[in-house]
Amino acid sequence: MTNPNPFQQVSDFVAKMGEAYREFELNNLMTELEEFNIQNYKDAAIDVALETGDREAFYKLMGVNEK
């Protein structure tokens, strides 16, 4: 007869905590990546508006009210 590992529950708990931490970090990374992509898209749109001379689009992207 084998002795059950008395630390199996602790080991299982630590493994689950590690998995939860990795999931938390992955969610944070995905959020940061989405924010980075949004900013890059906006920067690219501003560049296009400047290159094409589209002042209306540029002002909208910059949040400036045209006068």
MMTF fields as JSON, N, C-alpha, C and O atoms, coordinates in Angstrom:
{
  "mmtfVersion": "1.0.0",
  "mmtfProducer": "UNKNOWN",
  "numBonds": 267,
  "numAtoms": 268,
  "numGroups": 67,
  "numChains": 1,
  "numModels": 1,
  "chainsPerModel": [1],
  "groupsPerChain": [67],
  "chainIdList": ["A"],
  "bondAtomList": [4, 2, 8, 6, 12, 10, 16, 14, 20, 18, 24, 22, 28, 26, 32, 30, 36, 34, 40, 38, 44, 42, 48, 46, 52, 50, 56, 54, 60, 58, 64, 62, 68, 66, 72, 70, 76, 74, 80, 78, 84, 82, 88, 86, 92, 90, 96, 94, 100, 98, 104, 102, 108, 106, 112, 110, 116, 114, 120, 118, 124, 122, 128, 126, 132, 130, 136, 134, 140, 138, 144, 142, 148, 146, 152, 150, 156, 154, 160, 158, 164, 162, 168, 166, 172, 170, 176, 174, 180, 178, 184, 182, 188, 186, 192, 190, 196, 194, 200, 198, 204, 202, 208, 206, 212, 210, 216, 214, 220, 218, 224, 222, 228, 226, 232, 230, 236, 234, 240, 238, 244, 242, 248, 246, 252, 250, 256, 254, 260, 258, 264, 262],
  "bondOrderList": [1, 1, 1, 1, 1, 1, 1, 1, 1, 1, 1, 1, 1, 1, 1, 1, 1, 1, 1, 1, 1, 1, 1, 1, 1, 1, 1, 1, 1, 1, 1, 1, 1, 1, 1, 1, 1, 1, 1, 1, 1, 1, 1, 1, 1, 1, 1, 1, 1, 1, 1, 1, 1, 1, 1, 1, 1, 1, 1, 1, 1, 1, 1, 1, 1, 1],
  "groupList": [{"groupName": "MET", "atomNameList": ["N", "CA", "C", "O"], "elementList": ["N", "C", "C", "O"], "formalChargeList": [0, 0, 0, 0], "bondAtomList": [1, 0, 2, 1, 3, 2], "bondOrderList": [1, 1, 2], "singleLetterCode": "M", "chemCompType": "L-PEPTIDE LINKING"}, {"groupName": "THR", "atomNameList": ["N", "CA", "C", "O"], "elementList": ["N", "C", "C", "O"], "formalChargeList": [0, 0, 0, 0], "bondAtomList": [1, 0, 2, 1, 3, 2], "bondOrderList": [1, 1, 2], "singleLetterCode": "T", "chemCompType": "L-PEPTIDE LINKING"}, {"groupName": "ASN", "atomNameList": ["N", "CA", "C", "O"], "elementList": ["N", "C", "C", "O"], "formalChargeList": [0, 0, 0, 0], "bondAtomList": [1, 0, 2, 1, 3, 2], "bondOrderList": [1, 1, 2], "singleLetterCode": "N", "chemCompType": "L-PEPTIDE LINKING"}, {"groupName": "PRO", "atomNameList": ["N", "CA", "C", "O"], "elementList": ["N", "C", "C", "O"], "formalChargeList": [0, 0, 0, 0], "bondAtomList": [1, 0, 2, 1, 3, 2], "bondOrderList": [1, 1, 2], "singleLetterCode": "P", "chemCompType": "L-PEPTIDE LINKING"}, {"groupName": "PHE", "atomNameList": ["N", "CA", "C", "O"], "elementList": ["N", "C", "C", "O"], "formalChargeList": [0, 0, 0, 0], "bondAtomList": [1, 0, 2, 1, 3, 2], "bondOrderList": [1, 1, 2], "singleLetterCode": "F", "chemCompType": "L-PEPTIDE LINKING"}, {"groupName": "GLN", "atomNameList": ["N", "CA", "C", "O"], "elementList": ["N", "C", "C", "O"], "formalChargeList": [0, 0, 0, 0], "bondAtomList": [1, 0, 2, 1, 3, 2], "bondOrderList": [1, 1, 2], "singleLetterCode": "Q", "chemCompType": "L-PEPTIDE LINKING"}, {"groupName": "VAL", "atomNameList": ["N", "CA", "C", "O"], "elementList": ["N", "C", "C", "O"], "formalChargeList": [0, 0, 0, 0], "bondAtomList": [1, 0, 2, 1, 3, 2], "bondOrderList": [1, 1, 2], "singleLetterCode": "V", "chemCompType": "L-PEPTIDE LINKING"}, {"groupName": "SER", "atomNameList": ["N", "CA", "C", "O"], "elementList": ["N", "C", "C", "O"], "formalChargeList": [0, 0, 0, 0], "bondAtomList": [1, 0, 2, 1, 3, 2], "bondOrderList": [1, 1, 2], "singleLetterCode": "S", "chemCompType": "L-PEPTIDE LINKING"}, {"groupName": "ASP", "atomNameList": ["N", "CA", "C", "O"], "elementList": ["N", "C", "C", "O"], "formalChargeList": [0, 0, 0, 0], "bondAtomList": [1, 0, 2, 1, 3, 2], "bondOrderList": [1, 1, 2], "singleLetterCode": "D", "chemCompType": "L-PEPTIDE LINKING"}, {"groupName": "ALA", "atomNameList": ["N", "CA", "C", "O"], "elementList": ["N", "C", "C", "O"], "formalChargeList": [0, 0, 0, 0], "bondAtomList": [1, 0, 2, 1, 3, 2], "bondOrderList": [1, 1, 2], "singleLetterCode": "A", "chemCompType": "L-PEPTIDE LINKING"}, {"groupName": "LYS", "atomNameList": ["N", "CA", "C", "O"], "elementList": ["N", "C", "C", "O"], "formalChargeList": [0, 0, 0, 0], "bondAtomList": [1, 0, 2, 1, 3, 2], "bondOrderList": [1, 1, 2], "singleLetterCode": "K", "chemCompType": "L-PEPTIDE LINKING"}, {"groupName": "GLY", "atomNameList": ["N", "CA", "C", "O"], "elementList": ["N", "C", "C", "O"], "formalChargeList": [0, 0, 0, 0], "bondAtomList": [1, 0, 2, 1, 3, 2], "bondOrderList": [1, 1, 2], "singleLetterCode": "G", "chemCompType": "PEPTIDE LINKING"}, {"groupName": "GLU", "atomNameList": ["N", "CA", "C", "O"], "elementList": ["N", "C", "C", "O"], "formalChargeList": [0, 0, 0, 0], "bondAtomList": [1, 0, 2, 1, 3, 2], "bondOrderList": [1, 1, 2], "singleLetterCode": "E", "chemCompType": "L-PEPTIDE LINKING"}, {"groupName": "TYR", "atomNameList": ["N", "CA", "C", "O"], "elementList": ["N", "C", "C", "O"], "formalChargeList": [0, 0, 0, 0], "bondAtomList": [1, 0, 2, 1, 3, 2], "bondOrderList": [1, 1, 2], "singleLetterCode": "Y", "chemCompType": "L-PEPTIDE LINKING"}, {"groupName": "ARG", "atomNameList": ["N", "CA", "C", "O"], "elementList": ["N", "C", "C", "O"], "formalChargeList": [0, 0, 0, 0], "bondAtomList": [1, 0, 2, 1, 3, 2], "bondOrderList": [1, 1, 2], "singleLetterCode": "R", "chemCompType": "L-PEPTIDE LINKING"}, {"groupName": "LEU", "atomNameList": ["N", "CA", "C", "O"], "elementList": ["N", "C", "C", "O"], "formalChargeList": [0, 0, 0, 0], "bondAtomList": [1, 0, 2, 1, 3, 2], "bondOrderList": [1, 1, 2], "singleLetterCode": "L", "chemCompType": "L-PEPTIDE LINKING"}, {"groupName": "ILE", "atomNameList": ["N", "CA", "C", "O"], "elementList": ["N", "C", "C", "O"], "formalChargeList": [0, 0, 0, 0], "bondAtomList": [1, 0, 2, 1, 3, 2], "bondOrderList": [1, 1, 2], "singleLetterCode": "I", "chemCompType": "L-PEPTIDE LINKING"}],
  "groupTypeList": [0, 1, 2, 3, 2, 3, 4, 5, 5, 6, 7, 8, 4, 6, 9, 10, 0, 11, 12, 9, 13, 14, 12, 4, 12, 15, 2, 2, 15, 0, 1, 12, 15, 12, 12, 4, 2, 16, 5, 2, 13, 10, 8, 9, 9, 16, 8, 6, 9, 15, 12, 1, 11, 8, 14, 12, 9, 4, 13, 10, 15, 0, 11, 6, 2, 12, 10],
  "groupIdList": [1, 2, 3, 4, 5, 6, 7, 8, 9, 10, 11, 12, 13, 14, 15, 16, 17, 18, 19, 20, 21, 22, 23, 24, 25, 26, 27, 28, 29, 30, 31, 32, 33, 34, 35, 36, 37, 38, 39, 40, 41, 42, 43, 44, 45, 46, 47, 48, 49, 50, 51, 52, 53, 54, 55, 56, 57, 58, 59, 60, 61, 62, 63, 64, 65, 66, 67],
  "secStructList": [7, 7, 7, 7, 7, 6, 6, 2, 2, 2, 2, 2, 2, 2, 2, 2, 2, 2, 2, 2, 2, 2, 2, 2, 2, 2, 2, 2, 2, 2, 2, 2, 2, 2, 2, 2, 2, 2, 2, 2, 2, 2, 2, 2, 2, 2, 2, 2, 2, 2, 2, 2, 6, 7, 2, 2, 2, 2, 2, 2, 2, 2, 6, 7, 7, 7, 7],
  "xCoordList": [0.846, 0.0, 0.898, 1.876, 0.541, 1.354, 0.777, -0.432, 1.677, 1.255, 0.8, 1.512, -0.362, -0.762, 0.152, 0.607, 0.403, 1.26, 0.502, -0.551, 1.012, 0.298, 0.315, -0.46, 1.184, 1.286, 0.594, 0.745, -0.165, -0.822, -1.803, -1.864, -2.56, -3.515, -2.785, -3.224, -1.683, -0.896, -0.317, -0.336, 0.193, 0.761, -0.302, -0.038, -1.496, -2.597, -2.98, -3.219, -3.034, -3.393, -2.355, -2.71, -1.085, -0.013, -0.084, 0.118, -0.365, -0.484, -1.65, -1.525, -2.78, -3.936, -3.658, -4.096, -2.945, -2.59, -1.653, -1.791, -0.712, 0.197, -0.571, -0.297, -1.531, -2.347, -3.178, -3.285, -3.764, -4.564, -3.688, -4.116, -2.466, -1.55, -1.175, -1.141, -0.891, -0.555, -1.73, -1.541, -2.931, -4.117, -4.276, -4.6, -4.05, -4.116, -3.095, -3.423, -1.866, -0.812, -1.122, -0.864, -1.67, -2.038, -3.141, -3.104, -4.115, -5.172, -4.596, -4.993, -3.665, -3.02, -2.244, -2.295, -1.528, -0.757, -1.678, -1.373, -2.79, -3.732, -4.332, -4.512, -4.637, -5.17, -4.145, -4.484, -2.904, -1.842, -1.641, -1.426, -1.71, -1.552, -2.69, -2.46, -3.911, -5.055, -4.914, -5.18, -4.494, -4.297, -3.196, -3.327, -2.124, -1.025, -1.512, -1.188, -2.286, -2.803, -3.744, -3.705, -4.581, -5.498, -4.704, -5.019, -3.677, -2.855, -2.113, -2.027, -1.576, -0.884, -1.838, -1.472, -3.064, -4.058, -4.377, -4.474, -4.537, -4.843, -3.664, -3.864, -2.452, -1.271, -1.178, -0.859, -1.461, -1.42, -2.501, -2.264, -3.68, -4.767, -4.409, -4.727, -3.753, -3.31, -2.284, -2.338, -1.344, -0.347, -1.008, -0.617, -2.014, -2.723, -3.453, -3.428, -4.106, -4.822, -3.856, -4.179, -2.69, -1.697, -1.166, -1.017, -0.883, -0.339, -1.331, -0.947, -2.606, -3.624, -4.159, -4.904, -3.782, -4.258, -5.708, -6.355, -6.222, -7.618, -7.698, -7.587, -7.893, -7.921, -9.084, -8.935, -10.229, -11.403, -11.118, -11.404, -10.552, -10.215, -9.15, -9.227, -8.162, -7.096, -7.655, -7.314, -8.51, -9.099, -9.947, -9.919, -10.699, -11.513, -10.613, -10.895, -9.543, -8.627, -7.925, -7.646, -7.643, -6.957, -7.926, -7.496, -9.217, -10.213, -10.319, -10.652, -10.031, -10.064, -11.331, -11.672, -12.021, -13.202, -12.758, -12.036, -13.204, -12.865, -13.64, -14.801, -12.983, -13.654, -13.915, -14.476],
  "yCoordList": [-1.173, 0.0, 1.245, 1.327, 2.192, 3.408, 4.472, 4.571, 5.249, 6.366, 7.511, 7.876, 8.083, 9.257, 10.434, 10.583, 11.248, 12.415, 13.421, 13.911, 13.733, 14.679, 16.107, 16.954, 16.366, 17.709, 17.842, 18.859, 16.819, 16.843, 18.009, 18.672, 18.258, 19.379, 20.705, 21.588, 20.856, 22.082, 22.219, 23.301, 21.127, 21.137, 21.498, 22.284, 20.931, 21.246, 22.724, 23.384, 23.231, 24.636, 25.566, 26.544, 25.256, 26.078, 26.039, 27.064, 24.883, 24.76, 25.601, 26.269, 25.575, 26.368, 27.862, 28.654, 28.249, 29.662, 30.113, 31.223, 29.272, 29.599, 29.766, 30.682, 28.883, 28.986, 30.265, 30.944, 30.597, 31.821, 33.05, 34.003, 33.038, 34.17, 34.324, 35.444, 33.218, 33.28, 33.831, 34.624, 33.412, 33.928, 35.425, 36.175, 35.863, 37.284, 38.081, 39.125, 37.59, 38.27, 38.292, 39.29, 37.205, 37.149, 38.161, 38.819, 38.289, 39.286, 40.7, 41.536, 40.967, 42.286, 42.556, 43.659, 41.548, 41.691, 41.967, 42.816, 41.261, 41.468, 42.874, 43.509, 43.359, 44.712, 45.74, 46.675, 45.57, 46.492, 46.446, 47.482, 45.267, 45.117, 45.795, 46.454, 45.638, 46.294, 47.814, 48.506, 48.33, 49.778, 50.27, 51.33, 49.509, 49.849, 49.881, 50.804, 48.876, 48.822, 49.98, 50.544, 50.338, 51.47, 52.753, 53.545, 52.963, 54.168, 54.176, 55.218, 53.034, 52.97, 53.256, 53.938, 52.734, 52.979, 54.473, 55.05, 55.08, 56.515, 57.318, 58.262, 56.954, 57.649, 57.527, 58.495, 56.328, 56.118, 56.95, 57.52, 57.021, 57.816, 59.3, 60.012, 59.762, 61.161, 61.422, 62.451, 60.483, 60.624, 60.719, 61.546, 59.87, 59.895, 61.214, 61.797, 61.696, 62.97, 64.116, 65.011, 64.089, 65.127, 65.033, 66.047, 63.815, 63.626, 64.031, 64.57, 63.766, 64.073, 65.493, 65.968, 66.16, 67.528, 67.596, 68.632, 66.504, 66.462, 67.055, 66.351, 68.368, 69.062, 68.608, 68.481, 68.365, 67.951, 66.637, 66.508, 65.662, 64.376, 64.565, 63.965, 65.394, 65.651, 66.247, 65.803, 67.248, 67.877, 66.896, 66.907, 66.052, 65.048, 64.083, 63.747, 63.642, 62.71, 63.347, 62.678, 64.613, 65.315, 65.819, 66.292, 65.726, 66.189, 67.701, 68.271, 68.351, 69.807, 70.207, 69.628, 71.196, 71.725, 72.733, 73.684, 72.508, 73.42, 74.733, 74.731, 75.83, 77.117, 77.699, 78.79],
  "zCoordList": [0.0, 0.0, 0.0, 0.743, -0.841, -0.921, -0.014, 0.195, 0.506, 1.344, 0.454, -0.481, 0.72, -0.064, 0.277, 1.411, -0.717, -0.518, 0.347, -0.063, 1.523, 2.399, 1.851, 2.294, 0.907, 0.354, -0.998, -1.676, -1.393, -2.694, -2.804, -3.839, -1.754, -1.793, -1.915, -2.652, -1.206, -1.287, -2.687, -3.273, -3.213, -4.556, -5.596, -6.506, -5.463, -6.381, -6.285, -7.296, -5.045, -4.831, -5.468, -6.126, -5.268, -5.841, -7.365, -8.016, -7.938, -9.393, -9.907, -10.934, -9.203, -9.616, -9.473, -10.308, -8.437, -8.257, -9.372, -9.886, -9.744, -10.842, -12.142, -12.918, -12.38, -13.592, -13.577, -14.598, -12.434, -12.32, -12.546, -13.197, -12.014, -12.194, -13.661, -14.17, -14.354, -15.782, -16.584, -17.507, -16.234, -16.932, -16.686, -17.608, -15.447, -15.105, -15.918, -16.483, -15.974, -16.722, -18.217, -18.889, -18.735, -20.143, -20.451, -21.491, -19.558, -19.747, -19.742, -20.553, -18.832, -18.791, -20.072, -20.617, -20.549, -21.779, -22.966, -23.804, -23.039, -24.143, -24.089, -25.128, -22.901, -22.746, -23.211, -23.938, -22.797, -23.217, -24.73, -25.359, -25.308, -26.749, -27.502, -28.516, -27.01, -27.643, -27.583, -28.566, -26.427, -26.285, -27.224, -27.836, -27.336, -28.232, -29.681, -30.429, -30.071, -31.435, -31.732, -32.826, -30.779, -30.965, -31.17, -32.059, -30.352, -30.474, -31.805, -32.454, -32.22, -33.507, -34.663, -35.621, -34.572, -35.62, -35.696, -36.779, -34.519, -34.491, -35.044, -35.809, -34.666, -35.182, -36.699, -37.391, -37.209, -38.666, -39.351, -40.416, -38.749, -39.324, -39.335, -40.288, -38.286, -38.237, -39.335, -40.008, -39.516, -40.584, -41.95, -42.774, -42.198, -43.482, -43.654, -44.738, -42.598, -42.682, -42.985, -43.767, -42.378, -42.647, -44.074, -44.756, -44.518, -45.868, -46.95, -47.988, -46.699, -47.713, -47.575, -48.432, -46.506, -46.3, -45.855, -46.004, -45.311, -44.853, -43.448, -42.445, -43.411, -42.114, -41.245, -40.03, -41.847, -41.075, -40.346, -39.156, -41.066, -40.44, -39.368, -38.295, -39.658, -38.692, -37.405, -36.309, -37.544, -36.358, -35.559, -34.328, -36.252, -35.536, -34.772, -33.621, -35.402, -34.736, -33.552, -32.557, -33.655, -32.573, -31.512, -30.46, -31.77, -30.807, -30.75, -29.712, -31.88, -31.951, -32.688, -33.719, -32.154, -32.849, -33.88, -33.579, -35.107, -36.191, -36.01, -35.603, -36.316, -36.178, -37.542, -37.651]
}
